[in-house]
Amino acid sequence: MKRAALAGLALAVTLAGPPSFAGPSPYLGPSPLGAQAAGEAGPRRAEVTSLRFRGNETLSDGELRAVIRTRSTECTSLLVSPFCWVTNWGFAHRRAYLDTLEVRVDADRLRLYYNFRGHFEAEVDHVVRTNGVDASVSFIIEEGPATLIDEFTIEGLPETLGADEARGLVDIGVGDPFDRGRLQAGVDSLMGSLRRQGYVNAMALEDFQRGRDGTAQVALDVRPGARYRLGEIRIEGGEAIGEDVIRDLLPLRAGDYYNQEAEQEGQRNLFGIDAIRFASILQESPRPGAAAADSTLDLVVQVTPASPRAARFGVGWSTDQCLRTEGRLTHRNLFGGARRLQITGQLGNIFADQLDGSFPCSQVGTHPSFRTLNYLLEAELLLPVAFSAENSFSARLFVERETIPDVFIQEGFGAEIGLTRRIGRRASATLSYSPGYTGFGEQSADIFFCINFGFCEPEDIVTVTRSRWLAPLTLSVLYNETDDALRPTRGYYLTAEGEVAHETTGSQYRYARIVGQAALFRELEPGLVFAARARTGVVRFPGTRIFTPGAPRTDRLIHPSRRFFVGGSRSVRGVGQNLLGPRVLVADQVEDCPAGDFEACVARLAAEDPGAFDERPRGGDAQLELSFELRRYLSERWSLVFFGDAGSVSQRLTELRDIQWTPGMGLRYASPVGSIRLDIGYNTTFATELPAIVSMEDGTLVQMPQPVLFDPFRFDDPHPLLELWRRVQIHVSIGEAF
């Protein structure tokens, strides 16, 4: 009698809400059956240290855990798992205590769930073992045979949907196990297809019987209801923007069959326009026609324009750009049509010279030339609708001074025009043309061009650093399946970019460049996200019929900004900006080697004071970067990150063998302008042989005949703590690394 009462109680608790077992269990809240928190007054209950399932073959342990309430003590997070293995500290564990009544109810929950999944003869028993302090709980499962479908019919389909197509949408049929969860998913897919064809009120009635021979007969009675066409689409409040633009942003047209997904896509398109502050699409009462198939549905699109003018000013700080400021003026609806004109001014490297390369401006560059002001002034015009709602057009003019720390200083002006095509909700492709007239400061280019290209004579350096046209044609593709643009927790994105510059595009630099990137995000548990990113690229000067192989030596240069440099706050964070891969050591004649005998001087610096060298990155024609992160969200604003980065840069993809790994951790604060990021990386590199040169007082360069052994961390056999401090790299920046 007592056993029957418990079974009845289990059934009542299980069926109290919607009978859905497909997602997280609705039975995971606090137990009403005498739950007792740790530390509560009363006798101490045994702690559940083991929870097992035995006999389950069709359903996994994880799926069964989601159905029941009984839990075992477990680690609170993967991040503190080392403490769980070696300690019994409270902060590292999520305690669970034995409730024998709940265990009995869970056995019935499991049995009913097996029934839901088609195992009507399943039996579930439980075994509890306890010594009063610890307890183990096991559920013994006899699944029994699965009930197979031997008859499946779909009736009532409209003429627009064939029987074979409907069966494909349902994706369950004769010979399959009778799984009510899978059947419900199939019915939802079928109803979604009908509603996209205008059957707004489509529904299906399900009927099934289980025969004595252990088989099931399933019937679906589809009731599509009236099919609706769109009648009038009326625009309200869009006069300033223009009704034609708003209609172009709607994928629905008068006379089309109503499609709820297309309506939602149109609303997203409207919200994506800066000139629109609010938009809604409302359905008016249907107007029945002579027959149900002739019913008409009208739509009202209500638009609230945004303020046409806006201004923005921002300040930021990073270790490779020092203090940065930006001002932006925007007109959101220039001459109507939602055309956006945006004028932007930026200043960078503010206070870099005054702070003389010290933290937090430690990576702006070692030479004073890299610490002068950078600037950008640009004007950009965006047409959100170009020929159709799927296209947008942009044009940009700019003048700038840019530094790549310890690589080069670039000054110039240029323009860019681009056409972007949206390919569905998640994908887009952009074709752009970017002519620019740029040159390089002599302070930066001498070493870079000498080491990489062999232009070491002053007259050669003047030739290659003079202003020249760079005019690439670029095609880029983006596919984004993440759940959030700024703080993704699930999904992935893929990007690919191909770029070509040649005399036919108006460029005096010739090259072909391909870059690909992929990132993945997975939520391991609530508040803990695993993120991974891979990026690779190659740039070449091909000797093909398109690219003239007999070009002069000075015309076979690849523009320095199109080469690859690895290291820094958005790359491999355990090394300094651009300092992973090929480098050259630079000693100054006046400061480091005034007495001459450069070979002896360079050898002495390497052995006694390697910090006296300027490390100049050489970059490469191929790169590979890998990054992994564990992101623990502590609150809505704060998060803690553990990361591992790896990278390599070389002259060819096939030579990317020497991959350097660097671990680290960081702290994030979600601000209105993006994540403010503090990362601390650990440099794992060891002593390596690098080429060395001496920069003479008159500007000429003297290269040493032999490389020197460079070890800035262990050259003087330091105390381990001092070595640890030397290897630490600190980065402060805005925005996630990927």
TIKE-373102 format. One record per residue (C-alpha): x, y, z; residue in three letters. Coordinates in steps of 0.05 Angstrom, whole numbers, plus 5000, padded with zeros to 4 digits. Example, Ala and Ser with C-alpha at 12.3 -4.5 7.8 and 13.67 -1.06 7.14 Angstrom:
524649105156ALA527349795143SER
// end
This chain:
500050005000MET505650475017LYS509150334951ARG502850484912ALA502051154948ALA509051354930LEU507951184857ALA501651604857GLY505452184888LEU510852124835ALA505752144780LEU502352754810ALA508953144816VAL511252954746THR504953144710LEU503853794747ALA506554204689GLY507254114614PRO509953414598PRO516353664565SER522753264575PHE526753524515ALA530354094550GLY532654244621PRO528253894671SER522654294704PRO524053904768TYR530754204787LEU528254724837GLY528354644913PRO524854014934SER518354104973PRO519353435005LEU523353615066GLY529553925034ALA534654145086GLN540354635072ALA547354525098ALA548054835166GLY540554815181GLU538654585250ALA536853845257GLY540253175247PRO545853165195ARG544052825130ARG548752395089ALA552352735032GLU551152424963VAL558152294937THR556151824880SER550351824831LEU550151284778ARG545551004724PHE546150264705ARG542949914647GLY541550524604ASN543650424533GLU538850844492THR539251474535LEU545551794563SER547251934635ASP546952684622GLY540052644592GLU537552244652LEU540652724702ARG536653284671ALA530152914689VAL531252804763ILE532353224824ARG537352804862THR544353074855ARG551252874878SER556553344907THR560553624849GLU565654164832CYS562554854826THR566454994762SER571754734715LEU576055314736LEU576755064808VAL577054324791SER584354254816PRO581954454885PHE576453944881CYS581453384867TRP586153534925VAL581753874978THR574853845009ASN574154605014TRP567054865014GLY568055414962PHE570154904909ALA564254424917HIS556754454907ARG554154004963ARG548353524955ALA544953135010TYR540852505011LEU533252535009ASP530751815005THR523552024988LEU526052444930GLU530151854904VAL523851424901ARG520151964864VAL526052034815ASP525451294798ALA518351414775ASP520452044737ARG525551624699LEU520351094683ARG515451604656LEU520951934615TYR522551254584TYR515151184567ASN515451874535PHE521251644492ARG517651004469GLY519950484521HIS513250314552PHE515849684587GLU521650034621ALA522749884695GLU526950324742VAL529250124811ASP533950484859HIS539350284908VAL541750734965VAL547850575006ARG549951025064THR554151005127ASN550651615155GLY556052095129VAL556751915056ASP551651615009ALA551551314940SER545251284896VAL544450824837SER538550764790PHE537850074759ILE534450104692ILE531349564649GLU529649944585GLU525649394551GLY524249394477PRO522750044440ALA515750104411THR516350144336LEU511650514289ILE508350034239ASP503250524211GLU503851274201PHE498851714164THR498352454151ILE491452714129GLU488653394113GLY494653674076LEU493354264029PRO494954203955GLU501054643964THR504654114006LEU505653413980GLY505352794024ALA512652614011ASP515053314029GLU510753304092ALA513752634114ARG520752914103GLY519053514147LEU516353064203VAL522552614197ASP519352024233ILE515651444203GLY514550704196VAL520050294228GLY522450854274ASP521750814350PRO515551174375PHE518951774408ASP513952304427ARG519352834434GLY521852704363ARG514652684337LEU513053364368GLN519253674337ALA517153394269GLY510153684276VAL513054364294ASP517254334231SER511154154189LEU507054724219MET512755214207GLY512855034133SER505355144127LEU505555814162ARG511056044116ARG506255904058GLN500756334087GLY496955844130TYR497356294191VAL492955864236ASN495355174215ALA495054634268MET495453874273ALA491853384317LEU495852774338GLU492952084351ASP496651444368PHE495050754391GLN499550214419ARG497849514397GLY498448884438ARG504348664394ASP508549244419GLY507649684357THR504650374350ALA499950684299GLN500651444290VAL495951914253ALA496552654241LEU490353054223ASP492853704192VAL488054294193ARG491354854153PRO485655354159GLY485155954113ALA490956164070ARG492456904073TYR495157364020ARG497858054036LEU493258614016GLY495359324031GLU502059484065ILE501260184095ARG507060604120ILE506061094177GLU511161594202GLY516361474148GLY515562104107GLU522362394127ALA526061754109ILE522061574047GLY516761034038GLU520560723980ASP526660584025VAL522260284079ILE518659844029ARG525259614001ASP527359384071LEU521158944076LEU521758254042PRO514058234038LEU510158523980ARG502658623968ALA499857993937GLY504957523969ASP502656984015TYR503657204087TYR510056954119ASN511357094192GLN518856964186GLU519357474129ALA515457974172GLU520557884229GLN526357954180GLU523358614155GLY522758874226GLN530058694239ARG532059064175ASN528359694199LEU531659674267PHE538459614233GLY537660314202ILE540660884243ASP535361364218ALA529860944251ILE529060964327ARG523160494331PHE519160064282ALA513459574288SER509359164239ILE502059064258LEU496858604227GLN489958884214GLU483758454219SER483457944162PRO478658074105ARG475557414083PRO474257334009GLY469456903971ALA473156283994ALA477856134052ALA483656114004ALA482356833984ASP482957134054SER486957774056THR491358064111LEU493558794114ASP499859044148LEU501259714180VAL508659914186VAL509560444240GLN516160814240VAL518961314289THR524961684260PRO531161794302ALA534162474315SER537762644249PRO544162904281ARG548662594334ALA555462734365ALA560062264403ARG566662344439PHE570761784469GLY577361664505VAL581161004510GLY587860734531TRP591960144507SER599159934516THR600659974441ASP596960634427GLN597460994494CYS591861504505LEU586961544447ARG581262024433THR575762004381GLU570462504361GLY564762334314ARG559262744280LEU553562374247THR547762574203HIS543061974201ARG538462194145ASN542262634097LEU537562874042PHE532662324062GLY533161584043GLY536561404110ALA543361614080ARG548461674136ARG554262164134LEU559462064188GLN565662494201ILE570862204248THR577162474278GLY582162064320GLN588562214357LEU593061684384GLY599761624422ASN597762204466ILE602862264523PHE606961694492ALA613062154486ASP612262444556GLN611661754587LEU617861534547ASP615460824534GLY613760654606SER607260304628PHE601660374608PRO604660594541CYS610160064542SER608859794471GLN608260414428VAL615360324402GLY622460394425THR624660964379HIS622061674394PRO619261714324SER613961194342PHE611661614402ARG609262214363THR601962354351LEU597961904304ASN591762184272TYR585962004227LEU580762454194LEU575462114152GLU568662224122ALA564161634106GLU557561604068LEU553060994076LEU546960824033LEU543260274070PRO539260084008VAL542860033942ALA538659733885PHE535259263936SER534459164011ALA539858634009GLU545159133986ASN548559714020SER553760193991PHE559160584027SER564361094006ALA570061374049ARG575461904044LEU581161944095PHE587862234113VAL592061904167GLU598661794203ARG599361094230GLU604860724267THR605859984273ILE610259964336PRO617559854318ASP615759654246VAL614060274205PHE610860964205ILE605861074149GLN602861734125GLU597961834068GLY590961944042PHE586061534004GLY578961303992ALA574860673995GLU568360463962ILE564759823979GLY558459433964LEU555758954016THR550758414001ARG546858074056ARG546157334044ILE540657114091GLY540357304164ARG547357074183ARG551857184123ALA554357774083SER559557904029ALA563158564014THR566858773951LEU571159383961SER576359803925TYR581360203967SER586260663931PRO591061013976GLY597361433967TYR602161264024THR609461344043GLY613861144101PHE617861554151GLY625361454143GLU625961354218GLN622260694213SER623560434144ALA631060384142ASP631759764186ILE625259454161PHE626959494087PHE634259334098CYS633058694137ILE626958434098ASN628458654027PHE635858814025GLY635059564012PHE640459824059CYS643660394019GLU640861094033PRO638861203960GLU635160533959ASP631560704023ILE629261363994VAL626660993933THR622460483971VAL619860964024THR617261493977ARG609661553970SER606661043923ARG599660813904TRP596760213940LEU590060023908ALA587559323926PRO581059003906LEU578158603964THR572658083972LEU570757904044SER565557414069VAL562657364140LEU558156824169TYR555956954240ASN552056444282GLU553556744351THR548256934401ASP551157624418ASP555558094379ALA559458364440LEU559457794491ARG557957144453PRO556656514495THR554356044440ARG555455944366GLY561056094318TYR563256564263TYR567356484200LEU570857014159THR574856974095ALA578257534056GLU581657543989GLY585558153966GLU589358303902VAL593358903881ALA596259003811HIS597559533760GLU590759383730THR587659613796THR591860243795GLY596859983847SER604460053847GLN604759483896TYR603058783870ARG600958213913TYR595457703928ALA593257604000ARG588457104032ILE586357094105VAL581556624140GLY578956624211GLN574156184252ALA571756264324ALA567555794367LEU563755934431PHE560655404478ARG557355494546GLU560054924588LEU555655114647GLU551755734667PRO556656314669GLY562555914641LEU564155974567VAL569555634526PHE571956044466ALA576955854412ALA579656224352ARG584056024293ALA586856514242ARG591556394183THR593756784122GLY598756834066VAL601057394020VAL605257293958ARG608057643897PHE606057113846PRO610257023784GLY604356893738THR601957193673ARG597657673713ILE603457903756PHE609258093712THR615357683734PRO620358163705GLY618458763747ALA624159183776PRO626658983844ARG623759593878THR616959443847ASP616658733875ARG615658983946LEU609558753985ILE606859354023HIS609059284096PRO601959364122SER599858754082ARG605158304114ARG603557914177PHE605858084248PHE604057664308VAL603957854382GLY600258354424GLY593558474458SER589358184401ARG594157634381SER599057224423VAL598557594489ARG604757284521GLY609457694477VAL610058434462GLY606758784404GLN608858444338ASN614758094372LEU613257364357LEU617057074299GLY622857364258PRO626257954292ARG632658354287VAL636558654345LEU638559384337VAL644159724377ALA645360464374ASP652460684359GLN652161314402VAL648761014463GLU651160294462ASP657560234421CYS661260904422PRO668060574425ALA667360194360GLY668959444353ASP661659304339PHE662158544341GLU665058554412ALA659959084432CYS654058684407VAL656658054440ALA657558424506ARG650458704504LEU647558024490ALA651257714549ALA650558284599GLU644858754580ASP640258474526PRO635058994545GLY639459514511ALA637559234443PHE631459474406ASP627658864382GLU624959014313ARG619858524283PRO620958314211ARG614058004199GLY612757484147GLY608757274087ASP604756744125ALA601856684194GLN598056214241LEU594656414306GLU590855994356LEU587356234419SER583255884473PHE579556224530GLU575456014591LEU570956604607ARG567656614676ARG562257144681TYR562257384753LEU556657884743SER553258284688GLU559358724684ARG565358334708TRP568557694682SER574957304693LEU578756984635VAL584056444630PHE587256394562PHE592456044520GLY595156354456ASP599656064403ALA602556334339GLY607756304285SER609756754228VAL614256554170SER615556644096GLN611056064074ARG605155684103LEU609155044098THR614455334144GLU609755484202LEU612654944247ARG615555334305ASP609055494342ILE609955864408GLN604855774464TRP603656294518THR598656234576PRO595456794617GLY589457074652MET585457714649GLY579858134676LEU574058434637ARG569259004651TYR563259084604ALA562859834591SER558060194543PRO563760244491VAL565859514496GLY569659064543SER575359414580ILE580658884581ARG586658744626LEU590758144603ASP596957864636ILE600757384592GLY606856954606TYR612556934555ASN614956214548THR620456344497THR627656134509PHE634456364484ALA634756434409THR639756664357GLU637757314323LEU641157754272PRO643958414299ALA645659084267ILE648559734292VAL645160384273SER650560904259MET650161634277GLU649761824203ASP643761364192GLY647460794158THR646860074182LEU652259574198VAL649958854200GLN653858354243MET656657754205PRO654157264257GLN647557234297PRO647957304372VAL644656894427LEU638957314455PHE635957134523ASP632857744559PRO629957314615PHE635556864641ARG641957194617PHE644357354688ASP641656714723ASP636257114760PRO632056914820HIS625756534796PRO621257104818LEU625357604779LEU625157164718GLU617657084726LEU616857844728TRP621057924665ARG616757434627ARG610157774645VAL606758174591GLN601158654610ILE596058904560HIS590559414571VAL585559514514SER578259574495ILE574359014461GLY575058264465GLU581057934434ALA576357554388PHE
// end
